[in-house]
Amino acid sequence: RQFWGWLNAVFNKVDYERIQAVGPDRAASEWLLRCGALVRYQGSQKWQQDYNGLPTGPLGKYKIEAINATESCIMYRGFDYLDGLEHVTEIKLQKCIYIQDQCLQRLSETKTLQKSLLQLKIISCGNVTDKGVIALHRLTNLEYLYLSDLPGIRQKETTVNILQQALPNLELELDLE
């Protein structure tokens, strides 16, 4: 188990020179696919899942529109890759063992995502608590938030009230015990 944790930390190490060389969308695509997540580009219906099949072409041609991180090993350490993404409208975090409050806080502080992110689903991420969900209030354009199977959420009503006050246009769907 320690070996996998170490390997996943290596996969999440941010290569700032790579971001400069190939642009934020390509570098983030490489990071996400390396960690087992999927990406979908603007104008495409197909999810990209094969690292070796990443599209080539002029830099900046392929813009990430959606991220599906189901069962991926993305962790806080790699979240700097999200900084330059300007077109991401939806993110799904499902069964991500390394996602915790700090990750959601970082996600909500990412200026480009504050503008572009419309839909967020957080499902079966056991390290997420009320604190992390409340931090999402900075995602001012968020239209839809789905929260399911999050045992760390202990003050559901308080958390929901805080989010709804901060984001009055947010459609909040809950499947929490």
C-alpha angles and dihedrals in degrees: 000000000000090000092056091048090053092046092049090051088054090051089052097050109121117236103203092182089057091052089052093046101047104017132251099283096051093043092047090048090054091048095047095047092045087056094048100259127129129231132199121202129219111276094019131103093193123095114228110225105150114086091200090051096057108140118256127208138100115347112265095021095113115058120189110239101168138022125200108189097175110159091348126143096232112145140178092270091069099044092101085078088071094060099090098039108115103168105050108126100165138033129181119196109186128164091349105159094193097050111106139153093284089059093052090047090052091046091053092048093054103110096208092051091048086064103037109030112102104158131038128175122188113185132169096348100147097194096058116104137177089275093061094046092048089053088065089076088093091068090090097177095049108130101175132031123179118191120184138164097001107151091181091069103095103157100049098162095047092047092048092048093051092050094046092050092049094042108030093173093053118119103214119195118188132192098171130137 
